Amino acid sequence: MGFNIGGYELGLLPEENPTTDKAASVVVYWGVDDIHGAYEKLIQNGATPNEEPENVGGELMVATVKDPWGNIIGIIYNSEFKLPVDC
């Protein structure tokens, strides 16, 4: 489920396998122009694959990696997202 809040997207994803370890269920997604390139660059710089880039509707794509400390980093490509003019 997604929400548009003042030009920013908030996406809520259901857990496929519920867990008591909630750290893995909270993900912040950083917008990127090239999700495949950004994903590969994160891997090259020490992250490990978590979820490969996948289409989640229309042109919207998401992916996640784990940094060297086990934190999940999300990236998102949304062709329709534009920063508000006053930013």
Contacts in CASP RR format, 6 or more apart in sequence:
PFRMAT RR
TARGET T0000
AUTHOR 0000-0000-0000
METHOD contacts of the structure
MODEL  1
MGFNIGGYELGLLPEENPTTDKAASVVVYWGVDDIHGAYEKLIQNGATPN
EEPENVGGELMVATVKDPWGNIIGIIYNSEFKLPVDC
1 11 0 8 1.000
1 12 0 8 1.000
2 9 0 8 1.000
2 10 0 8 1.000
2 11 0 8 1.000
2 12 0 8 1.000
3 9 0 8 1.000
3 10 0 8 1.000
3 11 0 8 1.000
3 12 0 8 1.000
4 10 0 8 1.000
6 84 0 8 1.000
7 81 0 8 1.000
7 82 0 8 1.000
7 84 0 8 1.000
9 76 0 8 1.000
9 78 0 8 1.000
9 81 0 8 1.000
11 29 0 8 1.000
13 27 0 8 1.000
15 25 0 8 1.000
19 25 0 8 1.000
23 71 0 8 1.000
23 72 0 8 1.000
24 72 0 8 1.000
27 64 0 8 1.000
27 72 0 8 1.000
27 73 0 8 1.000
27 74 0 8 1.000
28 73 0 8 1.000
28 74 0 8 1.000
29 62 0 8 1.000
29 74 0 8 1.000
29 75 0 8 1.000
29 76 0 8 1.000
30 73 0 8 1.000
30 74 0 8 1.000
30 75 0 8 1.000
30 76 0 8 1.000
31 75 0 8 1.000
31 76 0 8 1.000
31 77 0 8 1.000
31 78 0 8 1.000
31 81 0 8 1.000
32 38 0 8 1.000
32 75 0 8 1.000
32 76 0 8 1.000
32 77 0 8 1.000
33 77 0 8 1.000
34 77 0 8 1.000
35 53 0 8 1.000
35 61 0 8 1.000
35 62 0 8 1.000
35 63 0 8 1.000
35 75 0 8 1.000
35 76 0 8 1.000
35 77 0 8 1.000
36 53 0 8 1.000
38 75 0 8 1.000
39 52 0 8 1.000
39 53 0 8 1.000
39 63 0 8 1.000
39 65 0 8 1.000
39 75 0 8 1.000
42 65 0 8 1.000
42 73 0 8 1.000
42 75 0 8 1.000
43 49 0 8 1.000
43 65 0 8 1.000
46 67 0 8 1.000
46 68 0 8 1.000
47 65 0 8 1.000
47 66 0 8 1.000
47 67 0 8 1.000
47 68 0 8 1.000
47 73 0 8 1.000
48 65 0 8 1.000
48 66 0 8 1.000
49 65 0 8 1.000
49 66 0 8 1.000
50 64 0 8 1.000
50 65 0 8 1.000
50 66 0 8 1.000
50 72 0 8 1.000
51 62 0 8 1.000
51 63 0 8 1.000
51 64 0 8 1.000
52 63 0 8 1.000
53 61 0 8 1.000
53 62 0 8 1.000
53 63 0 8 1.000
53 75 0 8 1.000
53 77 0 8 1.000
54 61 0 8 1.000
54 62 0 8 1.000
54 63 0 8 1.000
55 61 0 8 1.000
56 62 0 8 1.000
59 77 0 8 1.000
59 78 0 8 1.000
59 79 0 8 1.000
59 80 0 8 1.000
60 76 0 8 1.000
60 77 0 8 1.000
60 78 0 8 1.000
60 79 0 8 1.000
61 76 0 8 1.000
61 77 0 8 1.000
62 74 0 8 1.000
62 75 0 8 1.000
62 76 0 8 1.000
62 77 0 8 1.000
63 74 0 8 1.000
63 75 0 8 1.000
64 72 0 8 1.000
64 73 0 8 1.000
64 74 0 8 1.000
64 75 0 8 1.000
65 72 0 8 1.000
65 73 0 8 1.000
65 74 0 8 1.000
65 75 0 8 1.000
66 72 0 8 1.000
66 73 0 8 1.000
67 73 0 8 1.000
END
